[in-house]
Amino acid sequence: MKKNVVFSIVARNYLSLAYALGDSLKKYNEDYEYHIIIADRFDGLDKSQEPFSVLSLEDIGLNGQLLDELAFKYGITEFCTAVKPFCFDYFFKNGFTKAIYFDPDICTFSSLNPIFDELEKKSIVVTPHFFTVEEDYTGTISEQLLLHVGGFNFGFVGVSKVGGGQAFINWWKNRLTNFSYQDKIEALHTDQKFGDLIPSFFFDDLFVSKDLGRNMSFWNLHERSLISKDDSYFVENKITKQQTNRLIFYHFAGYEITRKGDLVHKNHREYKFSDFPEIDQLYKWYGEQLQKWNFKKYISIDYGYGKFDNGIMIKHYHRRLYRRLLMDNVKIENPFGVASNQNNFYKLLRDNNLISKSKENVDKVNEVTLDSFDSKVKIINKFMVVFKSLIGSDKYFLLMKFFQRYSKIENQHFLIKEYRKDYKFFNENRRGDFSVK
């Protein structure tokens, strides 16, 4: 049995990305196993017919009430990242001693042996988003955003059983059972933000890689230049001009399969191929790999945990209201269930007019996607000017301060009449007591 394992975690619609990753691994690596964990329903998959090993969450020991709870209270990205330490734990319990996790939108371009060698001495290997100090920052993505999402990018994490590796996995798994949310107010960003605590808790076990060839992506394009030479890729430090490393893996985060327009990242319009022409061919190559692995076949597969058992879409506010009831120790056996003879979560939502049969995904609406956003905001502004004149500036801004937390869905559970009487205000800074004192 091999001792090294590489794995990725996907919902079914991202299987082609995980297959492209697996294909790239075969070209440059030996003496490892590769597995894909499906953080989704397993319907429609035949393990014997898939080109790479696929494992269900039940296969890794995550099932029953805990699986239902995690799959419901977390959105798709939150859920896929929450199960990450459970996967590491599974592989360690099954004989592997060194494990590397990759996001599915990564491809490798040379051997992973340097990382596995580092895991002989250190139990945790991570990569910063970037590491070159600049007094006047030249990057496009804001440093404030990185302060929110975390200093390390957990699209890659290497862990071994050396030293405190298992202790780290146990700690991380415990935290992500309840705190794998994307939530700026609570200073959470899925599994990744907890990485900021690793230097404090696991200092002696940690290796922070400053290899430019690891985790190159849109967020460090101000720091790194891609160079093609003799059928290989190298990465040069664009700022210092004093370091060059072979490209080990590239992270195609935010890749837009259609390649319409000039965008490097589909959600970050400030990154354009015309500004970074050296990566254009690499991205075209990646698009070809996704086509090779039947991207169109998989991308349209619905997320299995995205609907109640009757097919009605689960909205973001449903997940957060469910979270609040869990915080209040309300017992809900099957949050996906809709049977009328059950005292279930769906019935609570339906009876309180919190179920919408609209197929529009309001969770994706923002200032970019909403039609006439600016004109709508101007109308609201006019109303707020009148409102401020009625209550005065002090009370107006006090109310705005209050709304920062009151607008959190977890503080809107009074909309469920059964829990209105004992309402307590949730402030994440007052652990163990929701009330304000």
C-alpha positions in Angstrom: 0.0 0.0 0.0 1.2 3.5 -0.9 1.8 5.9 2.0 1.1 9.1 0.1 -2.3 10.3 -0.9 -3.6 13.2 -2.9 -7.3 14.1 -2.8 -9.9 16.6 -3.9 -13.5 17.3 -2.8 -16.2 18.2 -5.2 -20.0 18.3 -5.8 -20.9 16.2 -8.8 -21.0 19.2 -11.2 -17.3 19.8 -10.7 -16.2 16.2 -11.5 -14.6 17.2 -14.7 -12.3 19.6 -12.8 -11.2 16.8 -10.4 -10.6 14.5 -13.4 -8.4 17.1 -15.1 -6.4 17.4 -11.8 -6.0 13.7 -11.6 -4.8 13.5 -15.2 -2.2 16.2 -14.5 -1.0 14.3 -11.4 -0.3 11.1 -13.4 2.1 13.0 -15.7 4.5 14.1 -13.1 4.1 11.8 -10.0 4.5 8.2 -8.9 4.0 6.4 -5.6 0.8 8.0 -4.6 -3.0 7.4 -4.6 -5.5 9.9 -5.8 -9.1 10.0 -4.6 -12.1 12.3 -5.2 -14.5 12.8 -2.4 -18.1 13.6 -3.5 -19.6 16.2 -1.1 -23.0 15.7 -2.7 -25.6 13.0 -3.2 -24.0 10.0 -4.9 -26.9 9.5 -7.3 -25.9 8.7 -10.9 -22.3 7.7 -10.2 -20.9 4.3 -10.8 -17.6 3.8 -9.0 -16.6 1.1 -11.5 -17.1 3.4 -14.5 -15.4 6.6 -13.2 -11.8 7.3 -14.5 -10.5 7.9 -11.0 -11.4 6.7 -7.5 -14.5 8.4 -6.2 -15.6 8.1 -2.6 -18.9 9.0 -1.0 -19.0 10.8 2.4 -20.5 7.6 3.8 -17.3 5.8 2.6 -15.2 8.1 4.8 -17.4 7.6 7.8 -19.5 10.8 7.6 -23.2 9.8 7.8 -26.4 10.0 9.8 -27.5 13.0 11.7 -24.1 14.8 11.5 -24.1 14.5 7.7 -27.6 15.9 7.4 -26.8 18.8 9.7 -23.6 19.8 7.9 -25.1 19.4 4.4 -28.1 21.5 5.3 -26.7 24.3 7.5 -23.8 25.0 5.1 -23.9 26.2 1.5 -22.1 24.2 -1.2 -18.7 25.8 -0.8 -19.0 25.9 3.0 -19.9 22.2 3.0 -17.1 21.1 0.6 -14.6 22.8 2.8 -16.1 21.7 6.1 -15.6 18.0 5.3 -11.9 18.5 4.5 -10.4 17.5 7.9 -12.8 14.6 8.0 -11.1 13.4 4.8 -7.6 13.8 6.2 -8.7 11.8 9.3 -10.1 9.0 7.1 -6.9 8.7 5.1 -4.7 8.7 8.2 -6.9 6.0 9.8 -6.5 3.9 6.7 -2.7 3.7 6.6 -1.6 6.8 4.8 1.0 8.9 6.5 1.2 12.0 4.2 -1.8 13.6 2.5 -2.2 16.6 0.1 -5.5 18.3 -0.5 -6.0 20.2 -3.8 -9.0 22.2 -4.8 -10.4 20.7 -8.0 -9.6 23.8 -10.1 -5.9 23.1 -9.7 -3.5 21.3 -12.1 0.0 20.2 -11.4 3.0 20.9 -13.8 5.8 19.1 -12.0 6.5 16.6 -9.2 5.0 16.9 -5.8 8.0 15.2 -4.2 9.4 18.4 -2.7 6.1 18.8 -0.7 6.1 15.1 0.4 9.7 15.6 1.5 8.8 18.6 3.6 6.0 16.5 5.2 8.7 14.1 6.5 9.9 16.9 8.9 6.8 19.1 9.3 3.2 18.0 9.8 1.5 21.0 8.1 2.5 22.6 4.8 0.7 25.7 3.6 1.1 28.5 1.1 0.4 32.3 1.6 -1.7 34.1 -1.0 1.6 36.0 -1.6 4.6 36.9 0.5 6.7 39.7 -1.0 6.6 42.8 1.2 5.7 46.1 -0.5 5.5 49.4 1.3 3.1 50.6 -1.5 1.0 47.6 -2.4 0.7 47.0 -6.2 -1.8 44.1 -6.1 -5.3 44.3 -7.6 -7.2 42.3 -5.0 -7.4 44.3 -1.8 -5.4 43.5 1.2 -8.5 44.1 3.2 -10.1 41.2 1.4 -7.2 39.0 2.4 -7.6 40.0 6.0 -11.1 38.6 5.7 -10.4 35.4 3.8 -7.2 34.6 5.6 -3.5 34.8 4.9 -3.0 31.3 3.6 -4.9 29.8 0.7 -6.4 26.4 1.6 -6.9 25.4 -2.0 -3.7 23.5 -1.0 -2.9 21.9 2.3 -0.4 19.2 3.1 -0.6 17.3 6.4 1.4 14.3 7.7 1.2 12.2 10.9 4.6 13.5 11.9 4.4 15.5 15.2 1.2 17.3 15.7 -0.5 16.5 12.4 -3.3 14.4 14.0 -3.8 17.0 16.7 -4.2 19.7 14.1 -6.8 17.6 12.2 -8.8 16.9 15.3 -8.8 20.6 16.2 -9.7 21.7 12.7 -12.5 19.1 12.4 -14.0 20.3 15.7 -14.0 23.9 14.5 -15.5 23.3 11.1 -18.3 21.2 12.5 -19.9 24.5 13.6 -17.9 27.4 12.0 -17.3 26.7 8.3 -19.4 29.7 7.3 -18.6 32.5 4.9 -19.5 35.4 7.2 -17.6 38.7 7.5 -19.4 39.9 10.6 -18.3 36.7 12.4 -14.8 36.9 10.9 -15.3 33.5 9.3 -14.3 32.2 5.8 -15.0 28.5 5.5 -12.1 26.3 6.5 -9.5 28.8 5.5 -9.7 31.5 8.1 -8.8 29.1 10.9 -5.5 28.8 9.1 -4.5 32.1 10.6 -4.4 30.5 14.0 -2.0 27.7 13.0 1.2 29.7 13.6 0.0 30.3 17.2 -1.2 26.8 18.0 1.0 24.6 15.8 4.1 26.7 15.3 6.6 23.8 15.6 4.6 21.7 13.1 4.2 24.3 10.4 6.1 24.9 7.2 5.1 28.0 5.3 6.2 27.5 1.7 7.6 30.5 -0.1 8.1 28.6 -3.4 6.7 30.8 -6.2 5.7 27.7 -8.1 3.1 26.7 -5.6 -0.5 28.0 -5.8 0.1 30.6 -8.4 -3.3 32.2 -9.1 -5.0 35.5 -9.8 -4.4 36.9 -6.3 -0.6 36.8 -6.7 -0.3 38.0 -10.3 1.2 41.3 -9.1 4.0 39.2 -7.5 4.6 36.5 -10.0 5.3 36.2 -13.8 4.9 33.0 -15.7 7.7 32.0 -18.0 7.5 29.2 -20.6 10.9 27.5 -21.3 11.8 24.2 -22.9 8.2 22.8 -22.6 8.2 23.7 -18.9 6.8 26.6 -16.8 8.7 28.7 -14.4 7.6 31.5 -12.1 9.7 34.6 -11.5 9.2 37.1 -8.6 8.0 40.1 -10.6 8.8 42.5 -7.7 12.3 41.5 -6.6 13.5 39.8 -9.8 15.6 37.7 -7.4 13.8 34.4 -7.3 12.6 31.9 -9.9 11.0 28.5 -9.2 9.6 25.7 -11.4 5.8 25.8 -11.5 4.5 22.9 -9.4 0.8 23.7 -9.4 -1.5 26.5 -10.8 -4.8 27.4 -9.2 -7.4 28.3 -11.9 -9.7 29.9 -9.3 -12.8 31.6 -10.8 -12.1 30.1 -14.3 -14.9 30.9 -16.8 -15.3 27.9 -19.1 -16.8 30.0 -21.9 -13.9 32.5 -21.9 -16.2 35.2 -23.0 -14.5 38.6 -22.8 -11.2 39.2 -21.2 -11.7 38.2 -17.6 -9.2 36.0 -15.7 -11.7 35.5 -12.9 -15.4 35.5 -13.5 -16.2 37.5 -10.3 -13.2 39.8 -10.3 -13.6 42.1 -13.3 -10.4 43.9 -12.5 -8.3 41.0 -13.7 -8.0 40.9 -17.5 -5.9 38.7 -19.8 -4.8 41.8 -21.7 -3.0 42.9 -18.5 -1.4 39.4 -17.9 -0.8 38.0 -21.5 1.7 35.5 -20.2 -1.0 33.3 -18.7 -3.4 33.4 -21.6 -2.2 30.2 -23.3 -2.2 28.4 -20.0 -5.8 29.2 -19.4 -6.7 28.1 -23.0 -4.9 24.8 -22.3 -7.0 24.4 -19.1 -10.2 25.0 -21.0 -9.2 22.2 -23.4 -8.6 19.9 -20.4 -12.0 20.5 -19.1 -13.6 19.9 -22.5 -11.6 16.6 -22.6 -13.1 15.6 -19.3 -16.7 16.3 -20.4 -17.2 19.6 -18.5 -20.6 20.1 -20.2 -21.8 16.7 -19.1 -21.2 17.4 -15.4 -21.6 21.1 -14.9 -25.4 21.0 -15.3 -25.9 18.4 -12.5 -27.9 19.9 -9.7 -26.5 20.0 -6.2 -28.1 17.1 -4.3 -28.2 19.1 -1.1 -29.7 22.1 -2.7 -33.4 21.1 -2.4 -35.9 19.8 0.1 -37.1 16.3 -0.5 -40.0 17.7 -2.5 -37.7 19.5 -4.9 -38.2 23.0 -3.6 -35.0 25.0 -3.6 -33.2 25.6 -0.2 -32.3 29.2 0.1 -29.4 30.7 2.0 -31.8 32.1 4.6 -33.3 28.6 5.2 -29.8 27.3 6.1 -29.1 30.2 8.4 -32.4 30.0 10.2 -31.8 26.3 10.7 -28.4 27.2 12.1 -30.1 29.5 14.6 -32.5 26.8 15.8 -29.5 24.5 16.3 -27.8 27.2 18.4 -31.0 27.3 20.5 -30.8 23.5 20.9 -33.9 22.7 18.8 -33.8 19.1 17.7 -34.6 18.5 14.0 -34.0 15.0 12.8 -34.1 15.5 9.1 -33.9 19.1 7.8 -34.5 18.0 4.2 -37.7 16.1 5.0 -41.2 17.3 4.1 -43.5 14.5 5.2 -46.7 15.9 6.8 -46.5 13.5 9.8 -43.2 14.9 10.8 -42.6 17.9 13.1 -40.0 19.0 10.6 -38.1 22.2 9.7 -39.8 22.4 6.3 -43.2 22.5 8.0 -42.1 25.4 10.3 -40.9 27.4 7.3 -44.1 26.7 5.3 -46.4 27.5 8.1 -44.7 30.8 8.6 -44.7 31.8 4.9 -40.9 31.3 4.6 -41.0 28.9 1.6 -40.8 30.4 -1.8 -41.6 28.2 -4.9 -39.8 30.7 -7.1 -37.0 29.1 -9.1 -35.0 32.3 -9.0 -31.8 31.9 -6.9 -31.9 35.1 -4.9 -28.7 34.1 -3.2 -26.8 35.1 -6.4 -28.3 38.6 -6.6 -25.9 41.4 -5.8 -25.0 44.9 -7.0 -23.5 43.5 -10.2 -26.3 41.2 -11.2 -29.3 43.3 -10.1 -30.8 45.3 -12.9 -30.9 49.1 -12.4 -29.1 48.7 -9.0 -27.9 52.3 -8.9 -31.4 53.8 -9.5 -32.9 51.5 -6.9 -30.4 52.6 -4.3 -31.1 56.2 -5.1 -34.8 55.6 -4.3 -33.9 54.0 -1.0 -31.5 56.9 -0.2 -34.4 59.4 -0.7 -36.5 57.5 1.8 -33.6 57.3 4.3 -33.0 61.1 4.1 -36.6 61.7 5.1 -36.4 59.0 7.8 -33.2 60.6 9.3 -34.9 64.0 9.4 -37.7 62.5 11.5 -35.6 60.8 14.1 -32.4 62.9 14.1 -28.9 62.0 13.2 -27.9 60.4 16.5 -30.7 57.9 16.5 -30.4 57.3 12.8 -26.8 56.2 13.1 -27.4 54.2 16.3 -30.1 52.3 14.3 -27.6 51.7 11.4 -25.2 50.3 14.0 -27.9 48.0 15.3 -28.9 46.8 11.9 -25.3 45.5 11.2 -26.1 42.5 13.4 -29.9 42.7 13.5 -29.9 42.1 9.7 -28.1 38.8 10.2 -30.5 35.9 9.3 -29.7 34.3 12.6 -31.4 37.3 14.3 -34.5 37.0 12.1 -35.8 33.8 13.6 -38.6 35.7 15.2 -40.2 35.2 11.8 -40.9 31.7 13.0 -43.8 32.3 15.5 -43.0 29.2 17.5 -39.7 30.8 18.6 -40.8 34.5 18.9 -41.6 34.5 22.6 -38.1 33.6 23.8 -36.2 35.7 21.3 -32.6 36.5 22.1 -30.4 38.8 20.1 -27.3 37.1 18.7 -23.9 38.9 19.0 -21.0 36.7 18.0 -18.7 38.5 20.4 -20.7 37.3 23.4 -20.2 33.6 23.4 -22.6 31.5 25.3 -25.1 34.3 25.8 -27.2 35.8 23.0 -28.6 38.7 25.0 -27.0 42.1 25.1 -25.8 43.2 28.6 
